[in-house]
Amino acid sequence: MSRLQREGERTEARLTPLEQARRTAALCQEKLATDVAILDMRGVCDYTDFFVIATGRNARQTKAIHDEVAGRL
């Protein structure tokens, strides 16, 4: 792993929960997801701050959205 990759990972780790949710939503939109929404869950449950929901038009697109988010965060 290169030094640049490690620094990129450290930068991602420093994101606040809201920044991470916004980054996730942006990645979904880059893969043409529709109905992207960020739900504020801070007052509702203890195990997460934000929930990002996105819709893919078919299984292939949905997998591409997942792979992009999982690979970049």
PAVOKOL-25468 format. One record per residue: residue number from 1; residue in one letter; chain; y, x, z of N, C-alpha, C in turn. Coordinates in steps of 0.1 Angstrom, whole numbers. Each point is the difference from the previous one (the first is absolute). Last residue first. Example, Ala and Ser with C-alpha at 12.3 -4.5 7.8 and 13.67 -1.06 7.14 Angstrom:
<r n="2" res="s" chain="A" n_py="-22" n_px="128" n_pz="71" ca_py="11" ca_px="9" ca_pz="0" c_py="11" c_px="-8" c_pz="8"/>
<r n="1" res="a" chain="A" n_py="-57" n_px="3" n_pz="-1" ca_py="12" ca_px="-9" ca_pz="0" c_py="12" c_px="9" c_pz="0"/>
***
This chain:
<r n="73" res="l" chain="A" n_py="42" n_px="-152" n_pz="7" ca_py="4" ca_px="-1" ca_pz="14" c_py="-10" c_px="7" c_pz="9"/>
<r n="72" res="r" chain="A" n_py="-6" n_px="-3" n_pz="-48" ca_py="13" ca_px="5" ca_pz="2" c_py="5" c_px="0" c_pz="14"/>
<r n="71" res="g" chain="A" n_py="-43" n_px="-17" n_pz="-17" ca_py="1" ca_px="14" ca_pz="-4" c_py="14" c_px="6" c_pz="4"/>
<r n="70" res="a" chain="A" n_py="-10" n_px="-46" n_pz="8" ca_py="-9" ca_px="8" ca_pz="8" c_py="2" c_px="15" c_pz="-3"/>
<r n="69" res="v" chain="A" n_py="24" n_px="-32" n_pz="-26" ca_py="5" ca_px="0" ca_pz="13" c_py="-9" c_px="10" c_pz="9"/>
<r n="68" res="e" chain="A" n_py="-14" n_px="-6" n_pz="-44" ca_py="13" ca_px="6" ca_pz="0" c_py="5" c_px="1" c_pz="14"/>
<r n="67" res="d" chain="A" n_py="-40" n_px="-23" n_pz="-8" ca_py="-2" ca_px="14" ca_pz="-1" c_py="13" c_px="8" c_pz="0"/>
<r n="66" res="h" chain="A" n_py="1" n_px="-48" n_pz="2" ca_py="-6" ca_px="6" ca_pz="12" c_py="-1" c_px="15" c_pz="-1"/>
<r n="65" res="i" chain="A" n_py="14" n_px="-23" n_pz="-38" ca_py="11" ca_px="-1" ca_pz="10" c_py="-6" c_px="7" c_pz="13"/>
<r n="64" res="a" chain="A" n_py="-30" n_px="-5" n_pz="-35" ca_py="10" ca_px="11" ca_pz="-4" c_py="11" c_px="0" c_pz="11"/>
<r n="63" res="k" chain="A" n_py="-32" n_px="-34" n_pz="3" ca_py="-6" ca_px="13" ca_pz="3" c_py="10" c_px="11" c_pz="-2"/>
<r n="62" res="t" chain="A" n_py="12" n_px="-42" n_pz="-14" ca_py="0" ca_px="0" ca_pz="14" c_py="-6" c_px="13" c_pz="5"/>
<r n="61" res="q" chain="A" n_py="-1" n_px="-9" n_pz="-46" ca_py="14" ca_px="3" ca_pz="5" c_py="0" c_px="1" c_pz="15"/>
<r n="60" res="r" chain="A" n_py="-41" n_px="-13" n_pz="-19" ca_py="4" ca_px="14" ca_pz="-4" c_py="14" c_px="4" c_pz="5"/>
<r n="59" res="a" chain="A" n_py="-16" n_px="-45" n_pz="7" ca_py="-7" ca_px="10" ca_pz="8" c_py="4" c_px="15" c_pz="-3"/>
<r n="58" res="n" chain="A" n_py="37" n_px="-37" n_pz="-12" ca_py="-15" ca_px="0" ca_pz="-2" c_py="-6" c_px="11" c_pz="9"/>
<r n="57" res="r" chain="A" n_py="46" n_px="-11" n_pz="3" ca_py="-4" ca_px="-10" ca_pz="-10" c_py="-15" c_px="-1" c_pz="-2"/>
<r n="56" res="g" chain="A" n_py="26" n_px="15" n_pz="46" ca_py="-3" ca_px="5" ca_pz="-12" c_py="-5" c_px="-11" c_pz="-9"/>
<r n="55" res="t" chain="A" n_py="33" n_px="3" n_pz="46" ca_py="-10" ca_px="-7" ca_pz="-8" c_py="-2" c_px="8" c_pz="-13"/>
<r n="54" res="a" chain="A" n_py="17" n_px="10" n_pz="55" ca_py="3" ca_px="1" ca_pz="-14" c_py="-11" c_px="-7" c_pz="-8"/>
<r n="53" res="i" chain="A" n_py="22" n_px="12" n_pz="54" ca_py="-9" ca_px="-9" ca_pz="-9" c_py="4" c_px="1" c_pz="-14"/>
<r n="52" res="v" chain="A" n_py="6" n_px="27" n_pz="51" ca_py="4" ca_px="-1" ca_pz="-14" c_py="-10" c_px="-8" c_pz="-7"/>
<r n="51" res="f" chain="A" n_py="18" n_px="6" n_pz="53" ca_py="-12" ca_px="-3" ca_pz="-8" c_py="5" c_px="-2" c_pz="-14"/>
<r n="50" res="f" chain="A" n_py="16" n_px="25" n_pz="51" ca_py="3" ca_px="-7" ca_pz="-13" c_py="-12" c_px="-2" c_pz="-8"/>
<r n="49" res="d" chain="A" n_py="-3" n_px="17" n_pz="45" ca_py="14" ca_px="-4" ca_pz="0" c_py="4" c_px="-8" c_pz="-13"/>
<r n="48" res="t" chain="A" n_py="-48" n_px="4" n_pz="31" ca_py="7" ca_px="5" ca_pz="-12" c_py="15" c_px="-5" c_pz="1"/>
<r n="47" res="y" chain="A" n_py="-33" n_px="-8" n_pz="35" ca_py="-7" ca_px="11" ca_pz="-7" c_py="7" c_px="4" c_pz="-13"/>
<r n="46" res="d" chain="A" n_py="12" n_px="-36" n_pz="33" ca_py="2" ca_px="13" ca_pz="6" c_py="-6" c_px="11" c_pz="-9"/>
<r n="45" res="c" chain="A" n_py="23" n_px="-51" n_pz="-12" ca_py="-12" ca_px="6" ca_pz="4" c_py="3" c_px="15" c_pz="5"/>
<r n="44" res="v" chain="A" n_py="36" n_px="-31" n_pz="-11" ca_py="-12" ca_px="-9" ca_pz="-1" c_py="-13" c_px="6" c_pz="5"/>
<r n="43" res="g" chain="A" n_py="46" n_px="19" n_pz="-6" ca_py="0" ca_px="-10" ca_pz="11" c_py="-12" c_px="-9" c_pz="1"/>
<r n="42" res="r" chain="A" n_py="5" n_px="35" n_pz="-34" ca_py="2" ca_px="6" ca_pz="13" c_py="0" c_px="-10" c_pz="11"/>
<r n="41" res="m" chain="A" n_py="-6" n_px="-3" n_pz="-50" ca_py="-10" ca_px="-5" ca_pz="9" c_py="2" c_px="5" c_pz="15"/>
<r n="40" res="d" chain="A" n_py="24" n_px="-9" n_pz="-52" ca_py="2" ca_px="7" ca_pz="12" c_py="-9" c_px="-6" c_pz="11"/>
<r n="39" res="l" chain="A" n_py="-6" n_px="4" n_pz="-55" ca_py="0" ca_px="-9" ca_pz="11" c_py="3" c_px="8" c_pz="13"/>
<r n="38" res="i" chain="A" n_py="6" n_px="5" n_pz="-56" ca_py="-1" ca_px="7" ca_pz="12" c_py="2" c_px="-10" c_pz="11"/>
<r n="37" res="a" chain="A" n_py="-15" n_px="-5" n_pz="-55" ca_py="7" ca_px="-4" ca_pz="12" c_py="-3" c_px="9" c_pz="11"/>
<r n="36" res="v" chain="A" n_py="-7" n_px="-11" n_pz="-57" ca_py="0" ca_px="11" ca_pz="10" c_py="9" c_px="-5" c_pz="12"/>
<r n="35" res="d" chain="A" n_py="-15" n_px="-21" n_pz="-45" ca_py="1" ca_px="-6" ca_pz="13" c_py="-1" c_px="10" c_pz="11"/>
<r n="34" res="t" chain="A" n_py="-20" n_px="20" n_pz="-43" ca_py="10" ca_px="-11" ca_pz="1" c_py="0" c_px="-5" c_pz="14"/>
<r n="33" res="a" chain="A" n_py="-12" n_px="50" n_pz="-26" ca_py="-4" ca_px="-11" ca_pz="9" c_py="11" c_px="-10" c_pz="0"/>
<r n="32" res="l" chain="A" n_py="-2" n_px="44" n_pz="-25" ca_py="3" ca_px="-14" ca_pz="-5" c_py="-6" c_px="-11" c_pz="8"/>
<r n="31" res="k" chain="A" n_py="3" n_px="49" n_pz="8" ca_py="-12" ca_px="-4" ca_pz="-6" c_py="0" c_px="-15" c_pz="-5"/>
<r n="30" res="e" chain="A" n_py="37" n_px="18" n_pz="24" ca_py="-2" ca_px="9" ca_pz="-11" c_py="-13" c_px="-3" c_pz="-8"/>
<r n="29" res="q" chain="A" n_py="9" n_px="-24" n_pz="39" ca_py="8" ca_px="-5" ca_pz="-11" c_py="-1" c_px="10" c_pz="-12"/>
<r n="28" res="c" chain="A" n_py="-22" n_px="12" n_pz="40" ca_py="-6" ca_px="-12" ca_pz="-5" c_py="8" c_px="-5" c_pz="-13"/>
<r n="27" res="l" chain="A" n_py="18" n_px="35" n_pz="25" ca_py="-12" ca_px="5" ca_pz="-7" c_py="-7" c_px="-12" c_pz="-7"/>
<r n="26" res="a" chain="A" n_py="36" n_px="-10" n_pz="29" ca_py="4" ca_px="6" ca_pz="-13" c_py="-11" c_px="5" c_pz="-8"/>
<r n="25" res="a" chain="A" n_py="-10" n_px="-17" n_pz="43" ca_py="4" ca_px="-11" ca_pz="-9" c_py="5" c_px="6" c_pz="-14"/>
<r n="24" res="t" chain="A" n_py="-11" n_px="31" n_pz="34" ca_py="-12" ca_px="-7" ca_pz="-5" c_py="4" c_px="-11" c_pz="-10"/>
<r n="23" res="r" chain="A" n_py="35" n_px="21" n_pz="22" ca_py="-6" ca_px="10" ca_pz="-9" c_py="-13" c_px="-7" c_pz="-6"/>
<r n="22" res="r" chain="A" n_py="22" n_px="-23" n_pz="34" ca_py="8" ca_px="0" ca_pz="-12" c_py="-6" c_px="9" c_pz="-11"/>
<r n="21" res="a" chain="A" n_py="-20" n_px="0" n_pz="42" ca_py="-2" ca_px="-13" ca_pz="-6" c_py="8" c_px="-1" c_pz="-13"/>
<r n="20" res="q" chain="A" n_py="7" n_px="38" n_pz="26" ca_py="-13" ca_px="1" ca_pz="-6" c_py="-4" c_px="-14" c_pz="-7"/>
<r n="19" res="e" chain="A" n_py="41" n_px="4" n_pz="24" ca_py="0" ca_px="8" ca_pz="-13" c_py="-14" c_px="1" c_pz="-6"/>
<r n="18" res="l" chain="A" n_py="3" n_px="-23" n_pz="41" ca_py="7" ca_px="-7" ca_pz="-10" c_py="1" c_px="8" c_pz="-13"/>
<r n="17" res="p" chain="A" n_py="-19" n_px="21" n_pz="38" ca_py="-8" ca_px="-11" ca_pz="-5" c_py="6" c_px="-8" c_pz="-11"/>
<r n="16" res="t" chain="A" n_py="17" n_px="50" n_pz="3" ca_py="-1" ca_px="-11" ca_pz="10" c_py="-9" c_px="-11" c_pz="-6"/>
<r n="15" res="l" chain="A" n_py="-6" n_px="52" n_pz="-15" ca_py="6" ca_px="-13" ca_pz="-3" c_py="-1" c_px="-10" c_pz="12"/>
<r n="14" res="r" chain="A" n_py="-19" n_px="46" n_pz="-4" ca_py="12" ca_px="-2" ca_pz="8" c_py="7" c_px="-13" c_pz="-4"/>
<r n="13" res="a" chain="A" n_py="-39" n_px="17" n_pz="-22" ca_py="-4" ca_px="-3" ca_pz="14" c_py="13" c_px="-3" c_pz="8"/>
<r n="12" res="e" chain="A" n_py="4" n_px="14" n_pz="-45" ca_py="-5" ca_px="-14" ca_pz="0" c_py="-3" c_px="-4" c_pz="15"/>
<r n="11" res="t" chain="A" n_py="12" n_px="45" n_pz="-7" ca_py="12" ca_px="-9" ca_pz="-3" c_py="-5" c_px="-15" c_pz="1"/>
<r n="10" res="r" chain="A" n_py="-33" n_px="33" n_pz="3" ca_py="8" ca_px="0" ca_pz="12" c_py="12" c_px="-9" c_pz="-2"/>
<r n="9" res="e" chain="A" n_py="-27" n_px="8" n_pz="-37" ca_py="-7" ca_px="-8" ca_pz="10" c_py="8" c_px="-2" c_pz="12"/>
<r n="8" res="g" chain="A" n_py="17" n_px="29" n_pz="-33" ca_py="1" ca_px="-14" ca_pz="-4" c_py="-7" c_px="-10" c_pz="10"/>
<r n="7" res="e" chain="A" n_py="-5" n_px="47" n_pz="6" ca_py="14" ca_px="-5" ca_pz="4" c_py="2" c_px="-14" c_pz="-4"/>
<r n="6" res="r" chain="A" n_py="-40" n_px="20" n_pz="-13" ca_py="0" ca_px="-2" ca_pz="15" c_py="14" c_px="-5" c_pz="4"/>
<r n="5" res="q" chain="A" n_py="-6" n_px="11" n_pz="-45" ca_py="-7" ca_px="-12" ca_pz="3" c_py="0" c_px="-3" c_pz="15"/>
<r n="4" res="l" chain="A" n_py="19" n_px="40" n_pz="-15" ca_py="9" ca_px="-12" ca_pz="-4" c_py="-8" c_px="-13" c_pz="3"/>
<r n="3" res="r" chain="A" n_py="-22" n_px="41" n_pz="7" ca_py="10" ca_px="-2" ca_pz="10" c_py="8" c_px="-12" c_pz="-3"/>
<r n="2" res="s" chain="A" n_py="-49" n_px="0" n_pz="-20" ca_py="12" ca_px="8" ca_pz="-1" c_py="9" c_px="-3" c_pz="12"/>
<r n="1" res="m" chain="A" n_py="-55" n_px="-2" n_pz="-2" ca_py="12" ca_px="-9" ca_pz="0" c_py="12" c_px="9" c_pz="0"/>
***
